[in-house]
């Protein structure tokens, strides 16, 4: 009897260890396979195109010509639909709706769970050559990888370079909702709290970034050169009240569905700027699940012996994340989705990736 009990215990322990090993191996195999596939794909694309030479006709060296004026005042501008070009070292293809992603159907496919990814150039993937090497697509791949899921997962990349929180909530309202998302993930960086395509002027004390958004006079800014013609528009007062109202509106638009708000900063190895720390408090008050990616960046840097977060930049002088930076952002969102039981297959996905679900706080 005692031997049989010991055998059962050993079997349970062995199966648990095997599950952990398989999960770890699954992760490692997945990323190694992705690396090989990406190398092969890049080599093929370079052979089939002139990407290895300087772009000529039909390609862009700046944002001019890539945007059109939006019919919605708060959105200001949109990416041109059906682009297929080179842009500052990336292959830029947009779908019929003007987003850097594959084609989507308005009607959600049967047994599909859709997540809308809202953001600016970080979400768009500036500096990353391929559309499947940015965090919305990495997340889609990681959600779908475990066998035995009950649903197919789609993560729609609705990021547009230069957008701020007002542009982003308008994108949620005018674009994302038509695709019936079941959840929303929102990546915020410092300039999402600023006027689009223009640096904020500091107000008051130089020592505190919190003063940037306390009081800003009305300003006029122009996207002339981006969309052409007379496109000067009156800017609103951008302050904490506008930021908070935008997030509250977004929560209302999603009608209680899961919403995740992450802030990140690729210019600091240690802490978030005050302005982003405060934005998390407002997002939490508005009802978002909030994520500070600083700690997971620190763990990654320590594990791989990386001395500075600048090694996760897309290019020298370009602090947009490279593919490894996007994988870190992906892991942060994936952990939070599973821990907050925000996806139907959270148990299966959690087992595969070694993430323990936690009660929602």
C-alpha positions in Angstrom: 0.0 0.0 0.0 2.8 2.3 1.0 4.7 1.6 -2.2 1.6 2.3 -4.3 1.1 5.7 -2.5 4.8 6.6 -3.1 4.4 5.6 -6.7 1.4 7.9 -7.1 3.2 10.8 -5.4 6.2 10.3 -7.6 4.0 10.2 -10.7 2.3 13.4 -9.7 5.6 15.2 -9.1 7.0 13.8 -12.3 4.0 14.9 -14.4 4.2 18.4 -12.8 7.9 18.7 -13.6 7.2 17.4 -17.1 4.5 20.0 -17.6 6.9 22.8 -16.5 9.6 21.5 -18.8 7.2 21.2 -21.7 6.0 24.8 -21.1 9.5 26.0 -21.0 10.6 24.0 -24.0 7.4 25.2 -25.9 8.4 28.8 -25.3 12.0 28.2 -26.3 11.1 26.2 -29.4 8.5 28.8 -30.4 11.0 31.7 -30.3 13.8 29.7 -31.9 11.5 28.6 -34.7 10.3 32.2 -35.1 13.9 33.4 -35.3 14.8 30.9 -38.0 11.6 31.7 -39.9 12.2 35.4 -39.7 15.8 35.1 -40.9 14.6 33.0 -43.9 11.7 35.4 -44.5 14.0 38.5 -44.4 16.5 36.8 -46.7 13.7 36.0 -49.2 12.2 39.4 -49.1 15.6 41.1 -49.6 16.1 38.9 -52.7 12.6 39.5 -54.1 12.6 43.3 -53.4 15.0 46.2 -53.5 14.9 46.6 -49.7 18.6 46.2 -49.5 19.0 49.2 -51.7 18.0 52.8 -51.1 14.2 53.2 -51.6 13.2 54.9 -54.8 9.9 55.6 -56.4 6.9 54.5 -54.4 8.8 54.5 -51.1 9.0 57.0 -48.2 11.9 58.4 -46.2 9.5 60.4 -43.9 5.9 60.4 -42.9 4.8 62.7 -45.7 2.3 61.0 -48.0 1.5 58.1 -45.6 -1.4 59.8 -44.0 -4.8 61.2 -45.0 -7.0 63.6 -43.1 -9.5 61.9 -40.8 -13.2 62.7 -41.1 -13.3 62.7 -37.3 -12.0 65.9 -35.7 -10.5 64.2 -32.6 -8.6 61.6 -34.7 -7.0 64.2 -37.0 -5.4 61.9 -39.5 -5.2 58.2 -40.5 -2.8 56.0 -42.3 -3.6 55.5 -45.9 -5.3 52.2 -46.6 -3.8 49.5 -48.8 -0.2 50.8 -48.5 2.5 48.5 -49.8 5.8 50.3 -49.6 9.1 50.7 -47.7 9.2 53.3 -45.0 12.3 54.1 -42.9 13.7 50.6 -43.1 10.4 48.7 -42.6 8.0 47.0 -44.9 4.8 49.0 -44.6 1.6 47.3 -45.6 -1.8 48.5 -44.4 -5.1 46.8 -44.7 -8.2 48.3 -46.2 -9.0 50.1 -43.0 -5.6 51.8 -42.8 -3.9 49.8 -40.1 -0.6 47.9 -40.2 -2.1 44.5 -40.0 -3.6 41.7 -42.1 -7.1 42.1 -43.5 -10.0 41.8 -41.0 -13.6 41.0 -41.5 -16.2 43.2 -39.8 -18.2 40.2 -38.7 -16.2 38.3 -36.1 -15.5 34.7 -37.1 -17.3 31.9 -35.1 -15.4 30.9 -31.9 -13.1 33.9 -32.1 -12.0 36.1 -29.2 -10.9 39.5 -30.4 -8.6 41.9 -28.6 -8.2 45.5 -29.8 -4.6 46.9 -29.4 -4.7 50.7 -29.1 -1.6 52.9 -29.2 0.9 55.0 -31.2 4.1 54.2 -33.0 5.1 51.7 -30.3 2.0 49.7 -31.1 2.3 50.4 -34.8 5.9 49.0 -34.6 8.1 51.7 -35.8 11.6 50.4 -36.4 10.4 46.7 -36.8 10.6 45.4 -40.4 7.7 43.0 -40.3 4.1 43.4 -39.0 4.2 40.1 -37.1 7.2 41.3 -35.0 5.3 43.8 -32.9 3.6 43.0 -29.7 -0.1 42.7 -30.9 1.0 40.0 -33.3 3.4 38.3 -30.9 0.5 38.2 -28.4 -1.8 36.7 -31.0 0.7 34.0 -31.7 1.3 33.2 -28.0 -2.4 33.0 -27.2 -3.0 30.6 -30.1 0.0 28.4 -29.6 -1.3 26.1 -26.8 -3.2 23.1 -28.0 -6.6 22.5 -26.6 -7.8 26.1 -26.6 -11.6 26.5 -27.1 -11.3 29.7 -29.1 -9.2 31.3 -31.8 -7.6 34.6 -30.7 -7.2 37.7 -32.9 -5.3 40.7 -31.7 -6.0 43.7 -34.0 -3.2 46.3 -34.3 -4.8 49.7 -34.3 -1.6 51.7 -33.5 -0.9 54.8 -35.5 2.4 56.9 -35.2 2.0 60.2 -33.4 -1.4 59.5 -31.8 -2.2 60.8 -28.3 -4.8 59.6 -25.9 -7.6 61.7 -27.6 -6.7 60.3 -31.0 -6.6 56.8 -29.5 -10.0 56.9 -27.8 -11.4 58.2 -31.1 -9.8 55.2 -32.8 -11.4 52.9 -30.3 -14.8 54.6 -30.9 -14.7 54.9 -34.7 -12.6 51.8 -35.7 -12.1 49.2 -33.0 -15.8 48.9 -32.0 -16.9 48.0 -35.5 -14.9 44.7 -35.1 -16.7 43.7 -31.9 -13.6 43.4 -29.6 -14.0 41.3 -26.5 -11.1 43.0 -24.7 -8.8 46.0 -25.2 -5.1 46.5 -24.5 -3.7 50.0 -24.5 0.0 50.9 -24.5 0.8 54.4 -23.3 4.1 56.2 -23.5 5.0 59.8 -22.4 4.1 61.6 -25.7 0.6 60.0 -25.7 -0.1 62.7 -23.1 1.1 65.5 -25.5 -0.2 67.3 -28.6 0.3 65.0 -31.6 3.6 65.4 -33.4 4.6 68.3 -31.2 6.6 68.5 -28.0 4.9 70.0 -25.0 6.1 73.2 -23.6 7.1 72.9 -19.9 4.9 75.0 -17.6 6.2 76.1 -14.3 9.0 74.2 -12.5 11.5 72.5 -14.6 12.1 69.9 -11.8 8.7 68.2 -12.1 7.3 66.6 -15.2 3.9 66.5 -13.6 3.6 70.2 -14.3 3.6 69.5 -18.1 0.0 68.5 -18.0 -1.3 70.8 -15.2 -2.0 73.8 -17.4 -1.4 74.2 -21.1 -2.7 77.2 -23.0 -4.7 76.6 -26.2 -2.4 76.0 -29.1 -2.7 75.5 -32.8 -0.8 72.8 -34.5 -0.5 71.7 -38.0 -0.2 68.4 -39.8 0.4 70.1 -43.1 3.0 68.2 -45.0 1.6 65.0 -43.6 -1.7 65.1 -45.4 -1.2 68.2 -47.6 -3.3 71.3 -48.0 -4.5 73.6 -45.3 -4.8 71.2 -42.4 -4.2 73.5 -39.4 -6.5 72.5 -36.6 -7.3 74.1 -33.2 -5.8 72.1 -30.4 -7.7 71.5 -27.1 -6.3 72.1 -23.7 -4.5 68.8 -23.0 -4.5 68.3 -19.2 -5.1 65.6 -16.7 -8.9 66.3 -17.0 -8.8 65.5 -20.7 -6.6 62.4 -20.1 -9.0 61.1 -17.4 -12.1 61.9 -19.5 -10.6 60.0 -22.4 -10.0 56.9 -20.3 -13.5 57.1 -18.7 -15.0 57.4 -22.2 -13.0 54.4 -23.4 -14.3 52.3 -20.4 -17.8 53.3 -21.3 -17.4 52.4 -24.9 -16.2 48.9 -24.0 -19.3 48.3 -21.9 -17.5 46.6 -19.0 -15.3 44.3 -21.1 -11.7 43.8 -19.9 -9.4 46.7 -20.5 -5.7 46.8 -19.8 -3.5 49.9 -19.6 0.3 49.6 -19.8 2.8 52.3 -19.5 6.4 51.9 -20.6 9.5 54.1 -21.1 12.5 53.1 -23.2 14.7 55.9 -22.0 15.0 54.8 -18.3 16.6 51.6 -16.9 15.2 52.1 -13.4 12.0 54.0 -12.9 9.1 55.4 -14.8 8.9 59.2 -15.2 6.5 60.9 -12.7 4.1 61.7 -15.5 3.6 58.0 -16.4 3.4 56.9 -12.8 0.6 59.4 -12.3 -1.1 58.3 -15.5 -1.4 54.8 -14.0 -3.2 56.1 -11.0 -5.8 57.8 -13.3 -6.2 54.7 -15.4 -6.8 52.6 -12.3 -9.3 55.1 -11.1 -11.1 54.9 -14.5 -11.4 51.1 -14.1 -8.4 49.7 -16.2 -6.2 46.8 -15.2 -2.9 48.7 -15.0 0.5 47.4 -15.9 3.9 48.9 -15.2 6.4 47.1 -17.4 9.5 48.4 -15.6 10.0 45.4 -13.4 9.8 42.8 -16.2 12.3 44.9 -18.2 14.7 44.8 -15.2 14.3 41.1 -14.9 15.0 40.6 -18.6 18.1 42.9 -18.5 19.5 41.1 -15.5 18.8 37.6 -16.8 20.5 38.2 -20.1 23.3 40.4 -18.8 22.2 43.5 -20.7 23.6 46.7 -19.2 21.1 49.2 -20.6 17.6 49.3 -21.9 19.0 51.1 -25.0 20.0 47.6 -26.2 16.3 46.9 -26.7 16.0 49.9 -29.0 15.1 49.3 -32.7 18.1 51.3 -33.9 20.8 53.5 -32.5 19.1 56.7 -31.5 15.6 55.3 -32.0 14.1 54.3 -28.7 11.2 52.4 -30.2 11.5 48.7 -29.0 13.1 46.1 -31.2 11.6 42.6 -31.5 13.0 41.6 -28.1 11.5 44.7 -26.6 8.2 43.9 -28.1 8.4 40.3 -26.7 8.8 41.8 -23.2 5.8 44.0 -23.7 3.9 40.9 -25.0 4.9 38.9 -21.9 3.6 41.7 -19.7 0.2 41.7 -21.4 0.0 37.9 -21.6 0.7 37.5 -17.8 -1.9 40.1 -16.9 -4.6 38.6 -19.3 -4.1 35.2 -17.7 -3.8 36.4 -14.1 -6.9 38.4 -14.4 -8.8 35.6 -16.2 -9.6 38.0 -19.0 -9.3 35.3 -21.8 -11.6 32.3 -21.8 -8.7 29.8 -22.1 -6.7 31.4 -19.3 -6.1 28.0 -17.5 -4.8 26.3 -20.6 -2.7 29.3 -21.8 -1.4 29.7 -18.3 -0.3 26.1 -18.0 1.5 26.3 -21.3 3.4 29.5 -20.6 3.9 28.8 -16.8 1.7 31.6 -15.6 -0.4 31.1 -12.5 -3.8 32.8 -12.5 -4.3 35.1 -9.6 -7.5 36.6 -8.1 -8.5 40.0 -9.5 -7.7 42.6 -7.0 
